[in-house]
Amino acid sequence: MDLLLQLAKNGAIIGLLYGLFAYGMSLIVSTTGVLHFAHGFTLVGSAYTFWWLFQGQDVHPVLAAALTLVVAGAIGVLIELGIYRPLRRRKAGEMTFLVASLAVLTLGQNFLVLLFGTDPKPTPPSEFMSWSVSFGPLLIRTFDVLVIAASLVAFVGLYLLQTKTAVGLSFRAVGDNPQRAETLGIRLQHTYVWVFLAGSVVAGLPAILLSVQNPVTPSMGFDLLVKAVIALVIGGIGSMPGALLGGVLIGLVESLAVYKLPTHWAEFTLFAVLFLFVVVRPNGLTRSRLRSA
């Protein structure tokens, strides 16, 4: 039972990271209608930024994290302005957006390989990250506390943004009906820039957290993107609460699967759950629907 509780805790923590990443992606999807697979490049680019600042330039970790979030937001805005906006002007189809997004992810990852090589880039251990405390059978580490704190800040911050600010309210209006939103005076292109900025900054949080816990690799963006897409399918594509719920659920499935099964069965179990949702509940737990780009 102690092992089961510890596995559940570990699954919930990694699930929050999946949920954070999926939440930012869902914010973009629900507003623009674009399946933003290049979100994976935002994450891996942010992870390498944090590692380079902290490890390579000896920048204080708090300042390095703040600068990384700025870079994450800039990556998302540049993709919107340089890739998606010209495609909208040319009235490109959904498949073109999807291919362009995958191309950005692939080219970005290969560019990072050219810059940093393929070797994993670990962040050196620190006394701060080695702290832990036990609550009965549960071992709580610094990493766990950071993930929970970052998740609370991100989710509360985005909730307040979307319910208390004009920019955030425009996200929902544009996502529901962009034509009607435009007639009400909402500038679509302006809203798209803001939503890519917000969603990409959120992607910077799991990038930083993963960088201090695991070595940074060029493929980590794609790996987490796969988990985020699964979370979106399970939770409901375009639903932000669904992204969080789906992320935590797949984290628990991954972690608890090894309680009775060999380790290499964890991923099989995860995709089996995905297949079950696609067949039985294709709109996800929240039954959200995605509009066209």
Protein Blocks (a to p, Z undefined) as FASTA:
>chain_A
ZZmmmmmmmmmmmmmmmmmmmmmmmmmmmmnopacfklmmmmmmmmmmmmmmmmmnopaf
klmmmmmmmmmmmmmmmmmmmmmmmmmmnopafklmmmmmmmmmmmmmmmmmmmnojbdc
dddddfklmgccdehjbccdfklmmmmmmmmmmmmmmmmmmmmcmklmmmmmmmmommlm
mmnopafklmmmmmmmmmmmmmmmmmmmmmmmpccdfklmmmmmmmmmmmmmmnoghiak
lmmmmmmmmmmmmmmmmmmmcfklmmmmmmmmmmmmmmmmmnojnopacddZZ
